[in-house]
Amino acid sequence: MKVLLLNPPDVYGEKFTREGRCTQQSGIWSTLWPPLSLVYIATLLQENGHEVRVTDAPAENISLHGLKSLIDSFNPDVAILSTGTPTITNDLAVAALIKEQKPVITTIVIGTHVTVFDTQSLKQAAGLDIVIRNEPEITAVETVNNLHNLHNVLGITFRAVNGDIVRNDDREFASNLDALPFPNWSLINTASYTLPLKATPFLMVMPQRGCHFPCTFCTSQTYYGKKIRLRTVDSIVEEIKADIEKYGVREYFFWAETFTANPAFVKELCMGLITKNVNISWVCNSRIDTVNEELLQLMKRAGCWMISFGIESVDAGVLRGVRKNIGFEQIKKTLSAARKAGILTSGHIIFGLPNETVSSALETKRKVLDLDLNFAQFYCAVPFPGSELYNTALLNGWIKDNGNFSAYRQERAVMSLEGISPQDVEKIRTQAVREFYLRFTVISGIIKLMNPRSLFKTIVSTLKFLKVVE
């Protein structure tokens, strides 16, 4: 069969990355990620004899009109779309447009949102045929291979011939991640994905899946499970070596729910990169309480140049409310150790989580400005479906169950808490962005890191972003 794998265009022209638990707009750095899940699925489909085309509409600047032309030229039998919570109305509309243009196309969607609202999505979108629940790769291949016998495919919800919506049993999470093939990045234009500031192409590597940490605002356990599943170091190293040889890319993003959740594994991976002389630069995400000075020094030796830390807040009550068991002194100690190791740091801060007040939000803003951070991403708390926070917000009346998720974006506040209004959350977030980035130390650090080719682009996107968050 001919299968189109699509990161959908947006009706308003906005650009979104849709990958696992993340649906994020290309923000202050105008960065999009390579569509890892779609490329994984496409690679498996190729191995099963199908003809595939991966189209990342945001990265390729493909509009809805351009998508129609693509469908006419490629004429797929199946279309598999990535989806996300803030874009779900748009994403399901694109599926409907595809079906309207060519009714014989089987439309399939993946993502955390449709995993939670599988039957609702099928009811909402008459042009949608199948929802893949949870991690999509193996399920997608079995679905395409068995389009005429879907009742035996685990992990899907689908529209039967008679119009009934059928929900098959869940599929167990893949136990052997090494069994997945290396992503065939030749299916996309790797030059379309460049690191902010450096302006050099980068690729993503999936070293593990699952997360055992109980943060209430995260959807990762819904999508990838609570058990951490690790690839072997040999498999990861061989994938990177193959990518270097085929695509010449030496910048990587280790994409995981919490890359450092198993410090022993990170140490083993770093030693594998070092002993096999794999000369790359890479970034990852981390928790404050999963690294120490020794591990950070080793990560630096292995090529790590930046770590994104989930800080969320510095208020003890807020952190306790979302079961994030870290403290301010611990945050400062870890950031200091990263600085000593020569690794840049980025902090992720969320305003408006449960137990937040105007006072605690302002205190977090003030203290974050004093932290030893090179970069920071500031968000409004969003109760994404699939997170414990979503259920809590519904139960407490902080949100309304009206099915309108277009406002569930991390620059907007949708929860009405007792201690802080949505308007105050957005206002404080805006202040935090401006106060953090309009400082000489941050600006000078950014300029020193930048590739001269990206200087003008970054200045323009930053100014545009700062204006947008007024």
C-alpha positions in Angstrom: 0.0 0.0 0.0 0.9 3.7 -0.3 1.0 5.3 3.1 1.2 9.1 3.7 2.6 9.9 7.2 1.7 13.5 8.1 2.5 16.2 10.6 -0.6 18.3 9.6 -0.6 21.8 8.4 -2.4 24.4 10.6 -5.3 26.3 9.2 -3.9 29.5 10.6 -0.3 28.8 9.4 1.1 28.2 12.9 3.9 25.6 13.2 3.7 22.8 15.7 5.9 19.9 16.7 3.7 16.9 17.6 5.8 14.2 19.2 4.7 11.9 22.0 3.7 14.0 25.1 4.9 17.2 23.4 2.8 19.4 21.2 4.6 22.7 21.1 4.6 25.7 18.8 7.9 26.8 17.4 8.4 29.5 20.0 11.1 31.9 20.8 13.8 30.0 18.9 11.6 29.0 16.0 12.7 25.4 16.3 10.8 22.3 15.0 11.8 18.7 15.8 12.3 16.0 13.2 9.1 13.8 13.2 10.6 10.9 15.1 7.5 8.7 15.5 6.3 9.2 11.9 9.8 8.3 10.6 9.9 5.2 12.9 6.5 4.1 11.5 7.5 4.8 8.0 10.7 2.8 8.3 8.8 -0.2 9.7 6.2 0.1 6.9 9.0 0.1 4.3 10.4 -3.1 5.8 6.9 -4.6 5.4 6.8 -3.8 1.7 4.7 -0.6 1.7 5.5 2.6 -0.2 5.7 5.6 2.2 6.0 9.3 2.2 6.7 11.4 5.3 5.4 14.9 5.1 6.1 17.4 7.9 3.8 20.2 6.7 5.1 22.9 9.2 8.7 22.2 8.4 8.1 22.1 4.6 5.7 25.1 4.6 2.9 23.1 3.1 -0.5 24.7 3.4 -3.9 22.9 3.3 -4.0 23.7 -0.4 -0.5 22.2 -0.8 -1.6 19.1 1.0 -4.5 18.6 -1.4 -2.0 18.8 -4.3 0.2 16.3 -2.5 -2.6 13.8 -2.1 -3.5 14.1 -5.8 0.1 13.4 -6.8 0.9 10.7 -4.3 -2.6 9.1 -4.2 -2.1 7.3 -0.9 -4.3 4.4 0.3 -3.6 5.3 4.0 -2.9 8.6 5.8 -1.4 8.5 9.3 -1.6 11.8 11.1 0.2 13.1 14.3 -2.1 15.0 16.6 -1.9 17.0 19.8 -4.3 18.5 22.3 -4.1 22.2 21.4 -4.3 21.4 17.7 -6.8 18.5 17.9 -9.7 20.4 16.2 -7.4 21.3 13.3 -5.9 17.8 13.1 -9.2 16.1 12.9 -10.4 18.6 10.4 -7.4 17.8 8.2 -8.3 14.1 8.5 -11.8 14.9 7.3 -10.4 17.0 4.4 -8.3 14.1 3.3 -11.3 11.7 3.5 -13.5 14.3 1.6 -10.9 14.6 -1.1 -10.4 10.9 -1.6 -13.0 8.8 0.4 -11.1 5.6 -0.3 -8.2 6.7 1.9 -8.1 5.1 5.3 -7.4 7.9 7.9 -5.5 7.0 11.1 -4.4 9.3 14.0 -1.7 8.9 16.7 -1.0 10.9 19.8 -1.7 11.3 23.5 -4.9 13.2 23.1 -6.6 10.7 20.8 -5.2 7.9 23.1 -7.4 9.3 25.9 -10.3 10.5 23.7 -10.3 7.7 21.2 -14.1 7.1 20.9 -14.8 10.8 21.2 -12.4 11.6 18.4 -14.1 9.1 16.1 -17.5 10.5 17.0 -16.3 14.1 16.4 -14.7 13.5 13.1 -16.8 11.6 10.5 -13.7 11.5 8.2 -11.6 9.6 10.8 -11.4 5.8 10.5 -8.9 4.5 13.1 -7.3 5.8 16.4 -4.0 4.2 17.5 -3.7 4.3 21.3 -0.4 4.7 23.1 3.0 4.2 21.4 2.2 3.8 17.8 4.9 2.1 15.8 4.1 -1.7 16.0 0.4 -1.0 16.2 0.5 1.2 13.0 2.2 -1.5 11.0 -0.2 -4.2 12.1 -3.1 -1.9 11.3 -1.9 -1.2 7.8 -1.2 -4.9 7.3 -4.7 -5.9 8.4 -7.0 -3.2 7.2 -9.6 -5.7 6.3 -9.4 -7.6 9.6 -9.0 -4.9 12.2 -10.8 -6.8 15.0 -7.6 -8.7 15.7 -5.3 -5.7 16.0 -4.5 -4.7 19.6 -4.4 -1.1 20.6 -6.8 0.5 18.2 -10.2 2.0 18.2 -12.0 2.0 14.8 -15.1 2.7 12.9 -16.6 -0.6 11.7 -18.3 -1.0 8.3 -21.7 -0.7 9.9 -20.7 2.6 11.6 -20.2 1.1 15.1 -17.2 2.3 17.0 -15.1 -0.7 18.1 -12.4 -0.5 20.9 -10.0 -3.4 20.8 -8.0 -4.6 23.8 -4.9 -2.6 24.8 -1.5 -3.6 23.4 1.3 -4.1 25.8 4.2 -1.7 25.6 7.1 -2.9 23.4 9.5 -4.8 25.7 12.5 -4.9 23.3 13.1 -1.4 21.9 16.2 -2.7 20.1 13.8 -4.6 17.8 12.8 -1.3 16.3 14.8 -0.4 13.2 17.0 2.7 13.0 14.8 5.5 11.7 15.3 6.1 8.0 16.0 9.8 8.1 16.4 9.9 4.3 12.5 10.0 4.2 12.7 13.7 5.3 14.9 16.7 4.5 17.2 16.7 7.5 18.4 20.2 6.6 14.9 21.5 7.6 15.7 20.9 11.3 18.4 23.0 12.8 19.4 23.8 16.3 18.5 27.3 17.6 21.5 29.6 17.9 23.9 27.0 16.3 21.9 26.8 13.0 23.2 23.3 12.4 21.1 20.2 11.5 20.2 17.9 14.3 18.5 14.5 14.7 16.7 12.8 17.5 17.6 9.5 19.2 15.2 7.6 21.4 17.3 5.8 24.0 14.5 4.7 26.3 10.8 4.9 27.0 8.6 5.2 30.1 8.9 7.2 33.3 8.4 6.1 36.9 8.2 9.6 38.3 4.7 10.6 39.5 4.5 14.2 38.3 0.8 15.0 38.0 1.0 17.4 35.1 2.7 15.0 32.6 1.1 12.6 30.1 4.1 10.4 29.5 2.9 7.5 31.6 -0.4 7.4 29.7 1.5 7.2 26.4 4.6 5.2 27.2 3.9 3.6 30.6 5.4 3.8 34.1 8.1 1.2 33.5 11.4 2.5 32.1 12.4 0.4 29.0 16.0 0.8 27.9 17.7 0.2 24.6 21.1 -1.4 24.7 24.0 1.0 24.5 25.4 -0.9 21.5 22.2 -0.3 19.6 22.2 3.5 20.4 25.8 3.9 19.5 25.5 2.0 16.2 22.5 4.1 15.3 24.4 7.3 15.8 27.4 6.0 13.9 25.1 5.1 11.0 23.5 8.5 11.1 26.9 10.2 11.0 27.9 8.1 8.0 24.6 8.5 6.1 23.6 12.1 6.9 26.8 13.8 8.2 24.9 15.0 11.3 26.8 15.3 14.5 24.2 17.2 16.7 21.7 15.1 18.6 18.8 15.3 20.9 18.3 12.3 23.2 14.6 12.3 23.3 13.2 10.6 26.4 10.6 11.2 29.1 13.5 11.7 31.6 16.8 10.9 30.0 18.7 10.7 33.4 16.0 8.6 35.2 18.4 5.7 35.3 21.9 7.3 36.0 23.7 4.0 35.7 22.4 3.7 32.1 23.4 7.2 31.3 26.9 6.4 32.6 27.1 3.3 30.5 25.9 5.2 27.4 28.4 8.0 27.9 31.2 5.4 28.3 30.1 3.7 25.1 30.2 7.0 23.2 33.7 7.8 24.6 35.3 4.4 24.1 34.0 4.0 20.6 35.2 7.5 19.7 31.7 8.8 18.7 32.4 12.5 18.3 29.0 14.2 18.6 27.4 17.1 20.5 24.1 16.4 22.2 21.4 17.7 24.5 18.9 16.0 26.7 16.3 16.6 29.4 16.8 15.8 33.1 15.5 16.0 36.6 17.3 18.0 39.2 17.6 15.0 41.5 18.9 12.4 39.1 22.4 13.8 38.3 25.5 14.6 40.4 28.8 16.3 39.7 30.5 13.0 38.6 27.8 12.1 36.1 27.7 15.6 34.7 31.4 15.6 34.1 31.1 12.3 32.3 28.2 13.6 30.2 30.3 16.5 29.2 33.2 14.3 28.1 30.7 12.3 26.0 29.6 15.4 24.1 26.7 16.8 26.2 26.6 20.6 25.9 23.2 21.5 27.3 20.6 19.9 29.6 17.0 21.0 30.1 15.9 20.6 33.7 12.3 20.4 34.8 12.2 22.9 37.6 8.5 23.8 37.4 8.5 26.0 40.6 10.6 26.9 43.6 7.6 27.0 45.9 7.5 23.9 48.2 3.7 23.8 48.4 3.4 23.9 44.6 6.1 21.2 44.1 4.5 19.0 46.7 1.1 19.4 45.1 2.3 18.0 41.8 4.5 15.4 43.5 7.8 16.9 42.3 10.0 16.1 45.2 12.8 18.6 44.7 13.8 21.7 46.7 15.3 25.1 45.9 18.7 24.4 47.5 18.9 21.1 45.5 18.1 23.1 42.3 20.9 25.6 42.9 23.4 22.8 43.7 22.6 20.8 40.5 22.8 23.9 38.3 26.1 24.9 39.9 27.5 21.4 39.2 26.4 21.6 35.6 28.1 25.0 35.2 31.2 23.5 36.8 31.1 20.6 34.3 30.9 23.1 31.4 27.3 22.2 30.4 24.8 24.9 29.6 21.4 24.7 31.4 17.8 25.5 30.5 15.1 25.5 33.1 11.4 24.7 32.5 9.2 26.8 34.7 5.4 26.4 35.1 3.2 29.1 36.6 -0.4 28.3 37.8 0.0 24.7 39.1 -2.2 23.6 42.0 -1.5 25.5 45.2 -0.1 28.4 43.3 -0.9 32.0 44.5 0.1 35.3 43.1 2.7 35.6 45.8 4.2 32.1 45.1 4.3 32.8 41.3 6.0 36.1 41.8 8.5 34.5 44.2 9.2 31.8 41.7 9.8 34.4 39.0 12.2 36.4 41.3 14.2 33.3 42.4 14.5 31.9 38.8 16.1 35.1 37.7 18.8 34.5 40.3 19.4 30.9 39.3 22.5 29.9 37.3 20.5 29.3 34.1 21.6 30.0 30.5 18.1 29.7 29.1 14.6 29.3 30.5 11.2 28.3 29.1 8.2 29.7 30.9 4.8 28.1 30.7 1.3 28.3 32.0 0.1 25.1 33.7 -2.1 23.1 31.2 -4.1 20.2 32.4 -3.5 18.0 29.3 -5.8 15.0 28.9 -4.0 11.9 30.0 -2.4 13.6 33.0 -3.6 13.3 36.6 -3.9 17.0 36.7 -6.6 16.9 34.0 -8.8 14.7 36.1 -8.1 16.8 39.2 -9.0 20.0 37.4 -12.3 18.6 36.2 -13.1 17.2 39.7 -12.4 20.6 41.4 -14.1 22.7 38.8 -10.9 24.4 37.7 -11.8 23.7 34.0 -15.0 22.9 32.2 -15.6 19.8 30.2 -16.6 21.6 27.1 -14.4 19.7 24.6 -12.7 22.9 23.4 -9.0 22.3 23.7 -7.7 25.1 21.4 -6.7 27.2 24.5 -4.7 24.3 26.0 -1.4 25.9 25.0 1.5 26.5 27.3 1.4 30.3 26.8 -2.3 30.3 28.0 -3.8 29.7 31.4 -7.1 27.7 31.4 -7.4 26.7 35.1 -9.3 28.9 37.5 -7.6 28.3 40.8 -8.5 29.8 44.2 -5.1 31.5 44.7 -4.5 32.9 41.3 -6.5 33.9 38.2 -5.7 32.8 34.7 -5.1 36.5 33.8 -2.5 36.8 36.6 -0.8 33.5 35.5 -0.4 34.8 32.0 0.7 38.2 33.1 3.4 36.8 35.4 4.6 34.4 32.7 4.9 37.3 30.3 6.9 39.3 32.9 9.2 36.3 33.5 10.0 35.9 29.8 10.9 39.5 29.3 12.8 39.9 32.6 14.8 36.8 32.0 15.8 37.4 28.4 16.2 41.2 28.5 19.3 40.9 30.7 22.8 41.7 29.5 24.3 38.4 30.9 21.7 36.3 29.0 21.9 38.3 25.8 25.7 38.2 25.7 25.8 34.5 26.5 23.4 33.8 23.6 25.4 35.9 21.2 28.6 34.1 22.1 26.9 30.8 21.4 25.4 31.8 18.1 26.4 30.9 14.6 26.7 34.2 12.7 24.3 32.9 10.1 21.6 32.5 12.6 22.1 35.9 14.4 19.6 37.9 12.4 17.0 35.1 12.3 17.2 34.7 16.1 17.0 38.4 16.8 13.9 38.7 14.7 12.2 35.7 16.2 13.0 36.8 19.7 11.7 40.3 19.2 8.6 38.8 17.6 8.1 36.4 20.5 8.5 39.1 23.1 5.9 41.2 21.3 3.5 38.2 21.0 3.5 37.6 24.8 2.4 41.2 25.6 
